[in-house]
């Protein structure tokens, strides 16, 4: 173990191990390519060739699992990728042990292929979520939907005389790789700069595998029994390219960039939605009696799982809406808070005025009769102000005894008139626990009219704050912000009623 510049412990990892594993995968790929060019890699290849094909899968799985250690970026994604590619290595090992010769089409290897496809989907979902610094438990249910949908497609096509005709497996694989490639391109940020090398390698790996499975599917549809050697070599690009993907660090987030993405993203839902639709189509086709029973059963379960995922999605959206609303609401008064006020200010499309008010003498209320009574006074004050305002005017509590009122479309004269009416309402005596309480109020008035170029939210609050303290220094009342170049003599400032 060693320590980084901040004094935190970090794990020492020898990069030479990864380099050796990658070199092994590349050498095995090149050797398989030479055997394919020589015509040796074909239907009658010996067991040693089958083992050679499994080497890139094993090397890639080992690298991914090494990068899934605690504290590593994208840990869950690389762990899932390691298990996904590991199923490919296990499939090759099974073919070698059983001695069937042809490496990819037995019921066991086909089952492992389907499992690997599901894990690859989970890998992509976790990779995209890790890049956004957010994780959703719904991705595992997405994997269930995708798994049954992939299985339903994989069961299409009856076995041939030697059990090797698996048209459906290649159809499912080709569709998965096409959809996952688009998913990484659109949802993974390849449009941004700098380009993340991990995403580029993942796209290249999935594209090569999708092309291989697409040609294999067409070949099986035409009666091909075993796949040509060049297709086997092309499929090996998947583990070989993925072996280089974990070397890329997690992209740095730009300063000031948003750090709270949506819980439910269209990108992670695209694959399960695709297979849910494909399962519905399969069930429709099955009405003619030409759909294998197992494929129909898996398609039905996929649709049911998709309904469960849709229910979870709606619940997540509802919870997200509630959380968003709570983050924009003051707990005591139920009014919009400072964050909500900023949103309203940023959304302005017309001239507006802003009132900023502070209660005079509120600290003495808290000190004399307690904070609970002070909270009641704040709630009563909020109700009194709301009674004076119109439906389009926004009252927000900024914190403590400070309130703000946004008046869209109001002139400074109209805002000043409303400020005095609010002053009268707030300064009326109130009663809390048989105690009469009289508060003063200082109100600052400003508006977008006071700037020739238009004032932003921060500038409006700043000028309103200046005007409020002018009123406070004069003993309370209303004061309008008056920049030297823009005098407004029609407004009488800092008057007391």
Secondary structure, DSSP 8 states (H G I E B T S, - for coil): -EE-TTS-EE----HHHHHHHHHHHHHHHHHHHHHHHTT-SSTT--HHHHHHHHHHHHHHHHHHHHTTSTT-TTHHHHHHHHHHHHHHHHHHHHHHHHT-SSSS-SHHHHHHHHHHHHHHHHHHHHHHHHHTT---THHHHHHHHHHHHHHHHHT-S---TTS---HHHHHHHHHHHHHHHHHHHHHTTTTSSS--HHHHHHHHHHHHHHHHHHHHHHHHHTT--S--HHHHHHHTHHHHHHHHHTTS------TT------SS-HHHHHHHHHHHHHHHHHHHHGGGT-S-HHHHHHHHHHHHHHHHHHHHHHHHHHHHHHHHHHHTB-TTT--B-HHHHHHHHHT--S-EEEEEEEEETHHHHHHHH-HHHHHHHHHHHHHHHHHHS-TT-EEEEEETTEEEEEEET--HHHHHHHHHHHHHHHHS-EEETTEEE--EEEEEEEEGGG-TT---HHHHHHHHHHHHHHHHHTTSEEEE---TTS--TTS--SB--
